[in-house]
């Protein structure tokens, strides 16, 4: 659909809002993904519940906080917990924060 068809003046307000939501969730930043919650925090790592079945050793995750998204690497996987090493030292982490699976790191020429 062209943007002229999604003009709020050309269609009803409800359809306009639906179009806005569709555009927002088409962006990978807001796509639906497997996630979990921070359970424990220690020097050098934090644990996440709810991701054990979706991640593998070396996968990247994104921790969402009030200051934005911060990457971390999965360094240990247990049946109920995943251990994550933050890529950015000093990022703000709190119990129950959301952590989203991003997948393996890939390079392409």
C-alpha positions in Angstrom: 0.0 0.0 0.0 1.2 3.4 -0.8 1.5 6.0 1.9 -1.3 8.0 0.3 -3.7 5.2 1.2 -2.7 5.3 4.8 -3.3 9.0 5.2 -5.4 9.6 8.3 -7.6 12.1 6.5 -8.5 9.6 3.8 -9.6 6.7 6.1 -11.4 6.3 9.5 -9.5 7.0 12.7 -9.6 3.4 13.8 -8.1 2.2 10.5 -5.5 5.0 10.7 -4.5 3.7 14.2 -4.4 0.2 12.9 -2.1 1.3 10.1 0.2 3.1 12.6 0.4 -0.1 14.7 1.2 -2.2 11.6 4.0 0.1 10.6 5.4 0.1 14.2 5.5 -3.6 14.5 7.0 -4.1 11.0 10.1 -2.4 12.5 12.4 -5.2 13.9 13.0 -3.1 17.0 9.3 -3.6 18.0 8.7 -7.1 16.5 7.3 -9.8 18.7 10.2 -12.0 20.0 10.9 -14.6 22.7 11.8 -13.0 26.0 12.4 -13.5 29.7 12.9 -11.5 32.9 16.0 -10.7 34.9 16.1 -12.9 38.1 19.5 -12.2 39.7 22.3 -9.6 39.2 25.9 -10.2 40.0 29.3 -8.6 39.1 29.9 -9.5 35.5 26.6 -11.3 34.7 22.9 -11.5 35.3 20.5 -14.4 35.1 17.3 -14.5 33.0 14.3 -16.9 33.4 12.1 -17.8 30.4 14.7 -18.0 27.7 16.3 -21.4 28.2 14.4 -23.1 25.4 15.0 -20.3 22.9 18.7 -19.5 23.2 22.0 -21.2 22.7 25.4 -20.6 24.1 26.9 -17.5 22.4 23.5 -16.0 21.3 22.9 -12.3 21.9 20.1 -10.9 23.9 18.8 -7.3 24.3 18.1 -6.0 27.8 15.5 -3.3 27.8 15.8 -0.6 30.4 14.8 3.0 30.9 17.9 4.1 29.0 17.3 1.9 26.0 18.3 -1.5 24.7 21.7 -3.0 25.8 23.3 -6.1 24.3 24.5 -9.1 26.2 25.9 -12.5 25.3 24.6 -15.9 26.6 27.5 -17.5 28.5 25.6 -20.4 30.2 22.3 -22.1 29.7 20.5 -24.1 32.4 17.0 -25.7 32.3 15.4 -22.7 34.1 18.0 -19.9 33.9 20.3 -18.3 31.3 23.5 -16.5 32.3 24.2 -13.3 30.4 27.4 -11.3 30.2 26.6 -7.6 29.4 28.5 -6.2 26.4 28.4 -2.7 27.8 29.8 -2.4 31.3 27.8 -0.4 33.8 24.5 -0.7 32.0 21.5 -0.3 34.4 19.9 -3.6 35.1 17.0 -4.3 37.5 15.2 -7.4 38.7 12.2 -8.2 36.4 13.6 -6.2 33.5 12.7 -7.6 30.1 15.3 -9.5 28.1 14.7 -10.3 24.4 16.4 -12.9 22.3 18.4 -11.4 19.3 20.1 -14.6 18.0 23.6 -15.5 16.8 26.1 -12.9 15.8 26.7 -13.0 12.0 29.0 -11.2 9.6 28.3 -10.8 5.9 30.6 -9.4 3.3 
